[in-house]
Amino acid sequence: MSISTLTLNDGNQVPWIAFGTGTALFQQDAQDAVKTAIANGFTHLDGAQMYENEESLGVGIKASGMPRSALFITTKLHRLQPDQTAKSALQVSLKKLGVEYVDLYLVHVPDHHAGRLKEVWKSMEECKREGLSKSIGVSNFEVEHLEEILEGAEFPPSVNQVEIHPYVWKSLQPVIALHKQHNIVTSSFAGLSPIFRAPGGPLDPVIEKIRARLESTRGEPVSAGHVLNKWLEQYGILVVTTSSKADRMREYLDTANVPRLTAEEIESIEIAGAQRHQKFFVCLIT
Ligand SMILES: NC(=O)c1ccc[n+]([C@@H]2O[C@H](COP(=O)([O-])OP(=O)(O)OC[C@H]3O[C@@H](n4cnc5c(N)ncnc54)[C@H](OP(=O)(O)O)[C@@H]3O)[C@@H](O)[C@H]2O)c1
C-alpha cells in the first residue's frame, strides 16, 4: 500500500505518517522496531539527536533492505555544544545514521537556542543549500519563535512538529494560522494521548460514538486510535506516532482506509476537546 504524501513549501513531498523513535524508544535500541515498522509499510522514520539512538535507527534502516530513495528520514537538532553548529551536529548524525543526507532536519526545541535562533536557522539553511538535508523545519515552536526565524529567512521552515490532540487543539489555533500563512506543514506528536495518557476524559464518549459509526459504515473494525488519527489526517496534519506492536503499526497505516469523519463529527471532537486543556510534553528543555 503506498502512503499518501503532503507537499512541503520547498516542493518536496513527505509521507503523511511517520514512525517515531522517541517516547517509548527514547535512549533505547531502535533497530528491531524500525525494521518491523518498515516491514509493515512505514517509509517515514522520525529520529532525533536527543533520543540517543540514531545509530540503531540507521542499523534498522539498513537491515530493512529498503533502498534509501524509498525512505524519508527525519532527525532533529539537540542542544549545541560550544564548538558546534547545526551543520556540524547534522554531520555527526549522518555518520551515526549511515546515510549521506536526511530528508528533514528540525530544530527540536526553541528554548535550547534562546537568543541564538536566527544564527541557528542560518546554519540549518546551509544544511539545505548543501544537500545535507532536503528540507528543514522546526519543532515545539510557538508563534514568537517562528516569527523570529521567519524574519530575513532564505528558506522558511517547511514543518513545525508540535504536540497535537483535541485537548490542546484550541490553544494551537494561533500557531496553526501562522503555518497556513507561510505554507508550513503542521506535524503532530502525542496524537493518541487522550485515549491512553488521559482516559476517562470528556472526549471518550464522543470518540466511542464516532468509532462505532465508522465501524458500522466500514463493516470492519475501527479503533479509537483510528478516529484520532483520521481527525489529524483530514486536516492535512503529518502524524508522528510509534508502537512496539506490528498489529498496531498496521492499524495506524490503515487509517487511510477508514471512512471520513463528517463535519459534525469533527466539530463534536473539538467541542469535547475544548472542555479540558492538557499538554503531556511540557518538560522538553532538559
Ligand atoms: N518533537 C518532539 O518534541 C516530540 C515529542 C514527543 C514525541 N515525538 C515523536 O513522536 C513519536 C510518537 O510519539 P507518541 O508516543 O506520543 O505517539 P502517540 O501516537 O501519541 O502514541 C503512541 C503510543 O501509543 C500507544 N498506544 C496506541 N494505541 C494504544 C491503545 N489503544 N492503548 C494503549 N496504548 C496505545 C503505543 O503503545 P504500543 O507500543 O502498545 O502500541 C505507543 O507507545 C515519538 O516516538 C517521537 O518520534 C516528538
The ligand as a Tripos MOL2 file, in Angstrom:
@<TRIPOS>MOLECULE
LIG
   48    52     1     0     0
SMALL
NO_CHARGES

@<TRIPOS>ATOM
      1 N1          9.2860   16.7450   18.6010 N.am      1 LIG1
      2 C1          9.1000   16.4050   19.8590 C.2       1 LIG1
      3 O1          9.4230   17.1560   20.7810 O.2       1 LIG1
      4 C2          8.4790   15.0730   20.1610 C.ar      1 LIG1
      5 C3          7.9720   14.8040   21.4280 C.ar      1 LIG1
      6 C4          7.3870   13.5500   21.6590 C.ar      1 LIG1
      7 C5          7.3420   12.6110   20.6400 C.ar      1 LIG1
      8 N2          7.8780   12.9030   19.4180 N.ar      1 LIG1
      9 C6          7.8950   11.9040   18.3110 C.3       1 LIG1
     10 O2          6.6270   11.3490   18.1720 O.3       1 LIG1
     11 C7          6.7110    9.9270   18.2740 C.3       1 LIG1
     12 C8          5.4090    9.3480   18.7720 C.3       1 LIG1
     13 O3          5.0820    9.9500   19.9970 O.3       1 LIG1
     14 P1          3.9410    9.3860   20.9390 P.3       1 LIG1
     15 O4          4.4080    8.1590   21.6320 O.co2     1 LIG1
     16 O5          3.4970   10.4880   21.7700 O.co2     1 LIG1
     17 O6          2.7900    8.9970   19.8550 O.3       1 LIG1
     18 P2          1.2940    8.5700   20.0530 P.3       1 LIG1
     19 O7          0.7970    8.2150   18.6940 O.co2     1 LIG1
     20 O8          0.5120    9.5700   20.8350 O.co2     1 LIG1
     21 O9          1.3660    7.2860   20.9470 O.3       1 LIG1
     22 C9          1.9800    6.1000   20.5270 C.3       1 LIG1
     23 C10         1.9380    5.1680   21.7200 C.3       1 LIG1
     24 O10         0.5650    4.8940   21.9540 O.3       1 LIG1
     25 C11         0.4390    3.5960   22.4480 C.3       1 LIG1
     26 N3         -0.9220    3.1880   22.1310 N.ar      1 LIG1
     27 C12        -1.5220    3.3290   20.9330 C.ar      1 LIG1
     28 N4         -2.7990    2.8820   20.9950 N.ar      1 LIG1
     29 C13        -2.9680    2.4820   22.2680 C.ar      1 LIG1
     30 C14        -4.0650    1.9020   22.9670 C.ar      1 LIG1
     31 N5         -5.2320    1.6870   22.3600 N.pl3     1 LIG1
     32 N6         -3.9030    1.5970   24.2560 N.ar      1 LIG1
     33 C15        -2.7270    1.8070   24.8830 C.ar      1 LIG1
     34 N7         -1.6480    2.3430   24.2790 N.ar      1 LIG1
     35 C16        -1.7750    2.6640   22.9930 C.ar      1 LIG1
     36 C17         1.5050    2.8270   21.6940 C.3       1 LIG1
     37 O11         1.8900    1.7400   22.5060 O.3       1 LIG1
     38 P3          2.1000    0.2450   21.9350 P.3       1 LIG1
     39 O12         3.5690    0.0710   21.8760 O.co2     1 LIG1
     40 O13         1.4340   -0.6010   22.9640 O.co2     1 LIG1
     41 O14         1.4440    0.1720   20.5900 O.co2     1 LIG1
     42 C18         2.6300    3.8580   21.5430 C.3       1 LIG1
     43 O15         3.5850    3.7390   22.5690 O.3       1 LIG1
     44 C19         7.9240    9.7030   19.1540 C.3       1 LIG1
     45 O16         8.4420    8.4050   19.0400 O.3       1 LIG1
     46 C20         8.8510   10.7480   18.6150 C.3       1 LIG1
     47 O17         9.4440   10.3120   17.4060 O.3       1 LIG1
     48 C21         8.4240   14.1210   19.1620 C.ar      1 LIG1
@<TRIPOS>BOND
     1     1     2 1
     2     2     3 2
     3     2     4 1
     4     4     5 ar
     5     4    48 ar
     6     5     6 ar
     7     6     7 ar
     8     7     8 ar
     9     8     9 1
    10     8    48 ar
    11     9    10 1
    12     9    46 1
    13    10    11 1
    14    11    12 1
    15    11    44 1
    16    12    13 1
    17    13    14 1
    18    14    15 2
    19    14    16 1
    20    14    17 1
    21    17    18 1
    22    18    19 2
    23    18    20 1
    24    18    21 1
    25    21    22 1
    26    22    23 1
    27    23    24 1
    28    23    42 1
    29    24    25 1
    30    25    26 1
    31    25    36 1
    32    26    27 ar
    33    26    35 ar
    34    27    28 ar
    35    28    29 ar
    36    29    30 ar
    37    29    35 ar
    38    30    31 1
    39    30    32 ar
    40    32    33 ar
    41    33    34 ar
    42    34    35 ar
    43    36    37 1
    44    36    42 1
    45    37    38 1
    46    38    39 2
    47    38    40 1
    48    38    41 1
    49    42    43 1
    50    44    45 1
    51    44    46 1
    52    46    47 1
@<TRIPOS>SUBSTRUCTURE
     1 LIG1         1 GROUP 0 **** ****
